[in-house]
Amino acid sequence: MRPDAEVNAIDSHGEYAGYTALIYASHFGLLDAVSALLSKPETDVNVEGDDDGYTALMLAAVRGHDAIVNLLLQRPELEVNKATKDTLETALMFASKKGHHAVVHILLKHPNIDLNLKDWRGVSAIHKAAGNGNPTAIQELLKRSELDVTQVEEVFLI
């Protein structure tokens, strides 16, 4: 990577308009590229890649790229509970819903993770795991004492 490369430049054309290089590499599981981008201190790990507000962490989580999630979590400025603008889903919700057990396990190790956040429908990570038939994610979440399984208001599982 060139020393003067603008690592936070946003693509303005095509299918991935709004993505930075980090978001693109995280989405597609390009571990070496993510590692190279994260080696630059100016890389913004919390930048939102499109109008819906998806971040590199969210896209790595939804795709099950556990090694990338682990790399991203090493950055102290990472906002692990950041939610999308449209559905208010977090990386933990995505991983729980999709059954990416390794990602759920890694995210739960982060000291700032909030298990009880709800999306726009009032659904939390454990309810997403249950509604999508992911018992291993449910078991991982149930191990945490701060989990409130009674907190859901309306359940529209998707």
N, C-alpha and C positions, 0 to 999 in steps of 0.2 A: 504494500500500500504506500502510495506517495505520502511524504510527510505533510504536504499541503492539502491533502484530500479533505473535502468537506463531508465528514461522516454523517452529518445530520441533514444533508440535502434531501428534499422530498421530490419523488418522481411525480411529474405532472401529466404524464401521458399513459394511455393504455389501461389494461385491466387492473394493474396494481398502482394506479395513480393515488398519491397520498402516502405511499410507503417510503420509509427510509431504507437504506441498505440493511440496517439491523432488523427491521421488521420483516423485510423480504427474506433474509437469510434465516430468521427464526421460524417463519411460516413454512419454509421448505426444508428445514432440518439441516441446513448447511453449517455444521458444527465448526469447521475450520474458519469459515467466513465470520461467524459470530464471535469466535475467539479473537480473531484479528481486529474486528471492530471494537470489541470490549477492551482491547489493549490500549486504545486511545482514550484518555481520561475525559475528553470532551464529548464522547458518545453519549447521547441522551437516551437512557434506557426507559424513560417514562413517556416519550413522545407518542402522541396518538396518530395512527397511520391513516385514518380516513375519517369521514364525517361521523361514523358510528363510534369512534374512539377506541378502536382496537390497538393494543400495544404489542410489543414483541413478546412479552411474557404471556399474554392471553393467547396469541396465535401459536406459540410453542406448546402451551398447555392443551389447547383444543386438538392439536395434531399429535400429541403424545411424545413430543421430543424432550424426554427427560434430561438428557445431558445438557441441552440448551437451557432448560428451566434452571438446572443446577448452576450453570455459569451466570445466568442473569441474576440469580439470587445472591451471588457473591458481591454484587454492587450495593454498597450501603444506602445509596440514594433511591434504590428501587422501591416503588410504591406497590407492594405486594397485594394490597386490597383494592387497587384501582378498578373501577367498573366501567363498562361500556356506556356510552351516552344513551343508546336506544333501549336496551333491555336491562341495564344495570347489572350485567353478569360480570363476575370476576374470574380470574384464572382458575381458582379452586372450583368454582361452579362448573366451568367448562370441563375440567379434568374429571370431576365427579360424574357429570352427565355422560361423558364419552367413555367412562370406564378405564381411564388411563391411570391405573393403580400406582405405578412408579411415580408419576407426576404428583398425584395426591399425596403420597408418602413424603416426597421431597418438599412440597409446599407446606405440609404440616410441621415440618422442622423449623420453619421460619418463625422467629420470636414475635413478629407483629401480625401473623395471620389471624384473620377474624372469621371463625367458622359460622357465625350467626348472621352474617349479612344476607339480605334478601334482594332478589331481583324485583323488577317492576310489578310482578304478579304476586309478590309475597313469598317466593319460593327460595329456600336456602340450598346449600350444597348437598346436605344429606337427603333432602327431598328429591333433588335432581338425580342423585345416585339411586335412590329407591325407585323412583318413577321410570328409570331407564334400565332397571335390572342389573345393577352393578354391586353385588354383595361384598366384594372385596373393598371397594371404596367405602361402603357403609361401615364395615368393620373398622377400617382405619379411622374414620371420623368418630365412631362411637368410643374409641379409646381415649378421646380427649375430654377431660372433665368440664371444660368450659362450653361444650356443645349443649345447646338448648333445643331439644327435639320437639318441644311444644310451641315454638315461636312462630310457626307458619300461620298466616291469616287466611289467605285464599290459595288453593292449590290448583294450578293449571299446569300440569307437568308436560314439558315439551322435550 
